[in-house]
Amino acid sequence: MVQDLPNYAQHTVPIFSLPQEWLWCESWCGNATKSKAKTIDLCNNPMTKEPKLQGARRIVAEWPDLDLEARKFTARILGDDLEPIQSPDQSKDSTND
């Protein structure tokens, strides 16, 4: 992305735009194009102030299963017990993730 290039390099490094499906974001892309998305940007939506993890659960259907798999793996590697996951109702009261 253009904003990721250091300022001094942006005039010497060729920049090519990717089609929209390579970076879908709820803030500026419609739900009609979500099914074709190759990557999903879980950016903060300034209109809703929704915490990122809460948005991830809502936007990405597979998120709860993937999150649980990652949490189990991390707990196993660290030798920790798996902490219970907050329900979406509980996370509304927490601060932004």
Secondary structure as UniProt FT lines:
FT   HELIX           2..4
FT   HELIX           7..9
FT   TURN            10..12
FT   HELIX           20..22
FT   STRAND          24..25
FT   TURN            26..28
FT   HELIX           31..36
FT   STRAND          40..41
FT   TURN            46..48
FT   HELIX           52..59
FT   TURN            61..62
FT   HELIX           63..78
FT   HELIX           88..91
FT   TURN            92..93
//
